[in-house]
């Protein structure tokens, strides 16, 4: 996996705040919001990345996404059912408290609280046992060779701070208003949050008491939500911001032609895909009554084969995507080349629909975020138009990501019949995808939490358990291949592509573009 680091940057004057001429203020913008500062509320890479500058896990990942020590100096597998972590001494939370084993035990319990979206970071029955103030054992009921693969985004909470601020339970994404504790953050990371206006602006300052060695030269970071593509590009070109994510694909050449900014383009490990509700007996939003057409694999495959993925790649994404036959980036699975997409074939798709009893097509509503992924609404519009060729009438319901994740996901009990989603496996491992995206989900939303369509094949659930404990790479890859093959043959979830990372950055800035698309200030340097 190749990660690019480029020297790039913008002016220091920004309308949001005035700073001394000598101060180095890094100003960046994203199309979506930063809302709750509780990192357990929303399992979303942008939010987790922003808060990863403030809070830390027992592990970290380096510039090439390799797992390295974080708040734990080292760890060992005592036996297959016990992992021991040795904590870093001398670490302070931003409020001056010491970081100890009590905070790890507390954070383990908080991770499993009702409002938490990061429950899958560890087995539900995992126990954290304090050995001493700086040693913690994690006790399992079955072996798990990748136990800590996602712990870089399982951030540690201060037990004392959480109890004092009423933050012992995670802020639920379904809440109509943010709890007071979700408007502030107390971490151990290299930056503190000094002010936060949800959906508007967040100001960060370096934490002088950080245990690590700073690799940045910043005095301040200002984040702003700029939803409009045109406004975001204009802010970058004028020097009002120093970095934007993403650059709209149609504006790449324009940004590249500017003398003061550049475009950083690299591979992203996020896969964009389509979910169909194949769980309910009747779709919530469809003209078909009394049954669910998506329960029939022929209907799902018809949708798949009606999608002209090359047209999406060339016209919607302007070449800034890699067409995918798998639910994971080929960078992360050695056998990815064995899988090929079902061919685009309108005639075959119509025949599949007719064979399933839907020769005249039907109507269905498609939910889509409009501020989360690269050209997400444009992709949905293209898919809707393509499906019209097989007499499927799509009513497109595009909305901001906060509303979308609430509606289509577990918060509102998967209130969606057809939707678009993107997924970056936090563990950089196929098991994460099998568990979260194509693993069976029960009626209460337990298991397969992020399987927004509810696709279920019991064999995948069996394979999932085997994959988790298999240490032999060859055997494990074969189990993974079988799980992906089942989803492919049944078109349970339809992969589209891996989008490219497209950042606009001032030529006065040097920063690291990591393939998980986390924007980390502690690697930013400004002239």
C-alpha positions in Angstrom: 0.0 0.0 0.0 1.6 3.2 -1.1 0.9 6.4 0.8 1.9 9.7 -0.7 3.3 12.6 1.2 3.4 15.9 -0.7 4.5 19.4 0.1 1.7 21.7 -0.6 -0.5 25.1 1.4 -2.6 28.3 1.7 -2.8 31.8 3.2 -3.0 32.3 6.9 -5.9 34.8 6.9 -9.3 33.1 7.2 -12.6 34.9 7.9 -13.3 32.6 10.9 -10.7 34.0 13.2 -7.8 36.4 13.4 -4.4 35.1 14.5 -1.0 36.7 14.9 1.1 36.9 11.8 3.6 34.4 13.1 1.1 31.9 14.3 0.7 28.8 12.1 -3.0 28.0 11.8 -4.1 25.1 9.7 -7.6 25.6 8.3 -9.4 22.7 6.6 -12.9 21.9 5.4 -15.0 18.8 4.8 -18.3 18.4 3.1 -19.9 16.9 6.2 -20.4 17.8 9.8 -18.5 17.1 13.0 -21.3 16.8 15.6 -20.9 14.8 18.8 -17.4 14.8 20.3 -18.1 11.3 21.7 -16.1 8.9 19.5 -18.4 6.0 20.5 -21.5 7.7 19.0 -20.8 7.4 15.3 -18.6 4.7 13.7 -17.5 7.0 10.8 -14.0 7.5 9.6 -14.1 11.3 9.2 -15.4 11.7 12.8 -13.0 9.1 14.2 -10.1 10.7 12.3 -10.9 14.2 13.6 -11.3 12.9 17.2 -8.1 10.8 16.8 -6.2 14.0 17.1 -7.6 14.5 20.5 -8.2 11.0 21.9 -6.1 7.9 21.6 -6.3 4.1 21.7 -4.1 1.5 23.2 -2.6 1.1 19.7 -2.0 3.5 16.8 -1.3 3.1 13.1 1.7 4.7 11.4 1.8 6.5 8.1 1.6 3.2 6.2 -1.2 1.9 8.4 1.0 -0.5 10.4 -0.2 -1.2 14.0 2.2 0.5 16.4 2.1 1.1 20.2 -0.2 3.9 21.4 -1.3 4.2 25.0 0.0 0.7 25.5 3.8 0.4 25.2 3.6 -3.3 24.3 1.3 -6.3 24.5 1.6 -10.1 24.5 -0.7 -13.1 24.0 -0.3 -14.9 27.3 -2.4 -17.8 26.0 -5.1 -18.0 23.2 -7.7 -16.7 25.6 -5.7 -13.9 27.3 -4.0 -10.8 25.9 -1.9 -8.7 28.3 -1.4 -4.9 27.6 1.4 -2.9 29.3 0.3 0.7 29.6 2.5 3.7 29.0 3.4 5.5 32.2 3.3 9.2 32.7 0.4 9.8 30.3 -1.9 12.7 31.2 -5.4 13.5 30.1 -6.0 17.0 29.0 -7.5 17.9 32.4 -4.3 16.7 34.2 -5.5 13.3 35.4 -3.2 10.3 35.0 -4.1 7.6 32.5 -4.2 4.2 34.3 -5.7 0.7 34.0 -8.9 1.9 35.6 -9.6 4.0 32.5 -9.1 1.0 30.2 -11.5 -1.1 32.2 -14.0 1.7 32.2 -13.6 2.3 28.5 -14.2 -1.4 27.9 -17.5 -1.2 29.7 -18.4 2.1 28.0 -17.7 0.6 24.6 -20.6 -1.9 25.1 -23.1 0.7 26.4 -26.4 1.0 24.5 -25.6 4.1 22.5 -22.2 2.9 21.3 -21.6 2.2 17.6 -18.1 0.7 18.2 -19.2 -2.4 20.0 -17.6 -4.5 17.3 -14.2 -3.3 18.3 -14.1 -6.3 20.6 -16.1 -9.5 21.4 -19.2 -8.8 23.4 -18.1 -11.1 26.2 -14.5 -9.9 26.4 -13.5 -8.9 30.0 -10.9 -6.3 30.9 -9.1 -7.3 34.1 -6.8 -4.9 36.0 -3.6 -6.6 36.9 -2.0 -3.4 38.4 -2.2 0.3 37.6 -0.4 -0.1 34.3 -1.2 -3.6 33.2 -4.6 -4.9 31.8 -5.6 -8.4 30.8 -8.3 -9.0 28.1 -9.9 -12.3 28.7 -11.7 -14.0 25.9 -14.1 -17.0 25.5 -12.6 -18.0 22.2 -9.3 -17.3 20.4 -9.1 -14.1 18.4 -5.8 -13.5 16.5 -6.9 -10.1 15.3 -8.2 -8.8 18.6 -6.5 -5.5 18.6 -6.7 -4.8 14.8 -9.3 -2.0 15.3 -8.1 -0.6 18.6 -6.5 2.4 17.1 -10.0 3.9 16.9 -11.2 2.6 20.2 -10.3 5.7 22.2 -9.7 5.7 25.9 -12.0 7.7 28.3 -11.0 9.0 31.7 -13.2 7.2 34.2 -13.1 10.1 36.7 -14.0 12.7 34.0 -16.8 10.6 32.5 -18.3 10.1 35.9 -18.1 13.8 36.8 -19.6 14.8 33.4 -22.4 12.2 33.2 -20.6 10.5 30.3 -20.5 6.9 31.6 -22.8 5.9 28.7 -22.2 6.7 25.0 -24.2 9.5 23.4 -26.7 7.8 21.2 -26.8 8.9 17.6 -30.6 8.8 17.8 -30.7 11.6 20.5 -32.5 14.7 19.4 -29.9 16.9 21.1 -26.3 16.5 22.2 -25.5 15.8 25.8 -23.3 18.5 27.4 -20.4 16.0 27.6 -20.6 15.4 23.8 -19.8 19.0 23.2 -16.4 18.7 24.8 -13.6 16.1 24.9 -11.0 15.1 27.4 -8.4 12.9 25.7 -4.6 12.2 25.9 -3.9 13.1 22.3 -1.6 15.8 20.8 -4.4 18.3 20.4 -7.2 19.7 22.6 -10.5 21.1 21.6 -11.0 24.6 22.8 -14.3 25.3 21.1 -16.9 23.3 19.2 -20.0 24.5 17.2 -21.5 21.3 15.9 -21.9 21.4 12.1 -20.1 24.8 11.9 -16.6 25.1 13.3 -14.2 23.4 15.7 -11.0 24.9 17.0 -8.0 22.7 18.2 -4.8 23.7 20.0 -1.7 21.6 20.6 -1.6 19.9 24.0 1.8 20.8 25.6 1.6 17.8 28.0 1.3 15.2 25.3 3.5 12.1 25.9 4.6 11.8 22.3 7.1 13.8 20.2 5.2 16.3 17.9 5.9 16.1 14.2 3.9 19.2 13.4 4.6 22.9 13.8 1.0 24.1 14.3 -0.3 26.6 16.8 -3.9 26.1 16.0 -6.3 24.1 13.8 -9.6 25.3 12.6 -12.1 22.9 11.0 -15.2 24.2 9.2 -18.0 22.4 7.5 -18.5 23.6 4.0 -21.2 21.6 2.3 -21.3 23.3 -1.1 -18.7 21.9 -3.5 -18.4 25.3 -5.2 -17.9 27.2 -2.0 -15.4 24.7 -0.7 -13.3 25.0 -3.9 -13.5 28.8 -3.9 -12.3 28.9 -0.2 -9.3 26.8 -1.1 -8.4 28.8 -4.2 -8.7 32.1 -2.4 -6.5 30.9 0.5 -9.3 31.0 3.1 -8.6 27.4 3.8 -5.4 25.4 3.5 -7.0 22.0 2.8 -10.3 20.5 1.6 -11.7 17.0 1.4 -12.8 16.0 -1.1 -12.1 18.0 -4.3 -15.1 17.4 -6.6 -14.0 15.2 -9.5 -15.2 17.8 -12.0 -13.0 20.5 -10.3 -9.7 18.5 -10.2 -8.1 20.2 -13.3 -9.2 23.6 -12.1 -7.6 23.2 -8.7 -4.5 21.7 -10.3 -4.1 24.8 -12.5 -3.9 27.1 -9.5 -0.4 28.4 -8.7 -1.0 28.1 -4.9 -2.6 24.8 -4.4 -2.2 21.2 -5.5 -4.3 18.0 -5.6 -3.2 15.0 -3.6 -4.7 11.8 -5.2 -4.2 8.4 -3.7 -5.9 5.0 -3.3 -8.6 4.7 -0.6 -9.5 1.4 1.0 -13.2 2.4 1.3 -15.6 0.4 -0.8 -18.9 2.0 -2.0 -21.8 -0.4 -2.4 -25.6 -0.8 -2.6 -27.8 -2.4 0.1 -31.2 -3.9 -0.6 -33.6 -4.8 2.2 -33.8 -8.5 1.8 -34.9 -9.1 5.4 -38.4 -7.8 5.8 -41.4 -9.7 4.4 -42.6 -6.5 2.7 -40.6 -3.5 1.7 -41.3 -0.3 3.5 -41.0 1.9 0.5 -42.1 0.1 -2.7 -45.1 -0.4 -5.0 -44.9 -4.2 -4.3 -47.2 -5.1 -1.5 -47.5 -8.4 0.4 -44.0 -9.6 -0.5 -40.4 -8.4 -0.8 -38.8 -8.7 -4.3 -35.3 -8.3 -2.8 -35.7 -11.7 -1.1 -35.2 -13.2 -4.5 -31.6 -13.4 -5.6 -32.7 -13.0 -9.2 -34.0 -9.5 -8.5 -30.9 -8.5 -6.7 -28.7 -9.8 -9.5 -30.9 -8.0 -12.0 -30.2 -4.7 -10.2 -26.5 -5.6 -10.3 -26.4 -6.3 -14.0 -28.4 -3.2 -14.8 -25.6 -1.0 -13.4 -23.1 0.2 -16.0 -20.1 0.5 -13.7 -17.9 1.8 -16.5 -20.3 4.7 -17.0 -20.2 5.6 -13.3 -16.4 5.3 -13.4 -16.0 7.5 -16.5 -18.8 10.0 -16.2 -19.7 10.3 -12.5 -16.3 9.7 -11.0 -14.2 11.1 -13.9 -11.9 8.1 -13.6 -11.3 8.6 -9.8 -12.5 5.2 -8.8 -11.5 1.5 -9.1 -14.4 -0.8 -10.1 -14.8 -3.6 -7.7 -16.2 -7.1 -7.7 -15.5 -7.4 -3.9 -16.7 -5.8 -0.7 -13.1 -5.0 0.2 -10.2 -3.2 -1.5 -7.9 -5.5 -3.5 -5.1 -3.9 -1.5 -6.4 -5.7 1.6 -7.1 -9.2 0.3 -4.6 -11.4 -1.5 -7.1 -13.3 -3.5 -9.1 -10.3 -4.8 -8.1 -10.9 -8.4 -10.0 -14.2 -8.5 -13.3 -12.2 -8.4 -14.9 -10.6 -11.5 -18.0 -8.4 -11.6 -21.2 -9.7 -13.0 -21.3 -8.2 -16.5 -23.4 -5.2 -17.3 -26.3 -6.7 -19.4 -29.7 -5.0 -19.6 -31.3 -7.9 -21.5 -30.1 -10.4 -18.9 -31.3 -8.1 -16.1 -34.8 -7.9 -17.7 -34.9 -11.7 -18.1 -34.0 -12.1 -14.4 -36.7 -9.8 -13.3 -39.3 -11.5 -15.6 -38.2 -14.9 -14.3 -38.8 -13.6 -10.7 -42.3 -12.4 -11.6 -41.5 -8.7 -12.1 -41.6 -8.3 -15.8 -43.2 -4.9 -15.5 -40.7 -3.8 -12.9 -41.7 -1.9 -9.7 -41.1 1.3 -7.8 -38.7 1.6 -4.9 -37.3 4.5 -2.8 -33.5 4.8 -2.6 -31.9 6.5 0.3 -28.6 8.2 -0.3 -26.2 10.5 1.6 -25.3 13.7 -0.3 -22.3 14.9 1.8 -20.4 11.8 2.8 -18.7 10.1 -0.2 -17.2 11.4 -3.4 -20.1 12.3 -5.7 -22.4 10.1 -3.6 -25.7 11.7 -4.8 -24.4 11.7 -8.4 -23.8 7.9 -8.1 -27.3 7.4 -6.8 -28.8 9.5 -9.6 -26.8 7.4 -12.1 -28.0 4.1 -10.6 -31.6 5.3 -10.6 -31.4 6.2 -14.3 -29.8 2.9 -15.1 -32.4 0.9 -13.3 -35.1 2.7 -15.3 -33.8 0.7 -18.3 -35.2 -2.4 -16.7 -38.5 -0.7 -15.7 -37.4 -0.1 -12.0 -38.7 3.3 -11.0 -36.5 4.7 -8.3 -37.6 7.6 -6.1 -34.3 9.1 -4.9 -34.2 10.4 -1.3 -30.9 12.2 -0.8 -30.0 13.8 2.5 -27.1 14.9 4.8 -25.0 12.1 6.3 -26.3 12.6 9.9 -29.9 12.2 8.8 -29.0 9.4 6.4 -27.0 7.3 9.0 -29.8 7.7 11.5 -32.6 6.7 9.0 -30.9 3.8 7.1 -28.9 2.4 10.0 -29.6 0.8 13.4 -30.7 4.1 15.0 -34.1 4.1 13.2 -34.1 0.3 12.8 -32.9 0.3 9.2 -35.8 2.4 7.9 -34.8 2.0 4.3 -35.5 -0.3 1.3 -32.6 0.5 -0.9 -29.5 2.6 -0.2 -25.9 3.4 -0.9 -23.1 3.1 1.8 -19.3 3.2 2.0 -17.2 1.1 4.4 -13.5 1.2 5.4 -12.6 -1.9 7.4 -11.0 -0.5 10.6 -9.0 -3.7 11.0 -7.9 -3.6 7.4 -9.0 -7.2 7.3 -11.7 -9.1 5.5 -13.3 -10.4 8.7 -14.4 -6.9 9.5 -16.4 -6.8 6.3 -17.8 -10.3 6.7 -18.9 -9.5 10.2 -20.2 -6.0 9.7 -21.5 -5.8 6.2 -22.6 -9.2 4.9 -22.9 -11.0 8.2 -26.5 -11.9 9.3 -28.4 -9.4 11.3 -31.1 -10.5 13.7 -34.5 -8.8 14.0 -33.2 -6.6 16.9 -30.2 -5.4 14.9 -27.7 -7.5 16.8 -25.0 -9.0 14.7 -24.2 -7.5 11.3 -24.9 -4.0 12.8 -23.8 -2.2 9.7 -25.6 -4.6 7.3 -28.1 -1.9 6.3 -30.0 -4.3 4.0 -30.2 -7.3 6.3 -28.9 -9.8 3.7 -28.3 -13.1 5.4 -26.9 -16.4 4.4 -26.3 -18.7 7.5 -23.2 -20.2 5.9 -21.6 -16.8 6.0 -22.2 -16.6 9.7 -20.6 -20.0 10.1 -17.6 -18.9 8.0 -17.4 -15.7 10.0 -16.8 -17.6 13.2 -14.2 -19.8 11.5 -12.3 -16.9 10.0 -12.0 -15.1 13.3 -10.1 -18.0 15.0 -8.1 -19.4 12.0 -4.4 -18.5 12.3 -3.3 -20.3 9.1 -3.2 -17.7 6.4 -3.9 -20.0 3.5 -6.9 -21.7 5.2 -8.1 -18.3 6.4 -8.0 -16.8 2.9 -10.0 -19.8 1.6 -12.7 -19.3 4.2 -12.8 -15.6 3.3 -13.1 -16.4 -0.4 -16.0 -18.7 0.3 -17.9 -16.0 2.2 -17.2 -13.4 -0.6 -18.2 -16.0 -3.2 -21.6 -16.6 -1.6 -22.3 -12.8 -1.5 -21.2 -12.5 -5.1 -23.3 -15.4 -6.4 -26.4 -14.2 -4.5 -25.8 -10.5 -5.1 -26.6 -10.0 -1.4 -24.8 -6.6 -1.4 -23.7 -5.0 -4.6 -20.1 -3.6 -4.7 -19.5 -0.6 -6.9 -16.0 0.7 -6.5 -13.2 2.0 -4.2 -13.2 5.8 -4.5 -9.9 7.7 -4.8 -8.7 10.1 -2.2 -8.8 13.6 -3.6 -7.5 16.3 -1.3 -7.0 19.9 -2.3 -4.0 21.3 -0.4 -2.1 24.6 -0.3 1.5 24.4 -1.5 2.6 25.9 1.8 1.5 22.7 3.7 3.2 19.3 4.0 0.9 16.6 5.2 0.4 12.8 5.0 -2.5 11.3 3.0 -3.2 7.9 4.6 -5.3 5.4 2.7 -7.9 5.3 5.4 -8.7 9.0 4.8 -8.1 10.1 8.3 -6.9 13.8 8.5 -4.3 13.8 11.2 -2.9 17.2 12.2 0.1 15.8 14.1 1.8 15.1 10.7 1.1 18.6 9.3 3.8 21.2 8.8 3.3 24.7 7.4 5.7 27.2 5.9 
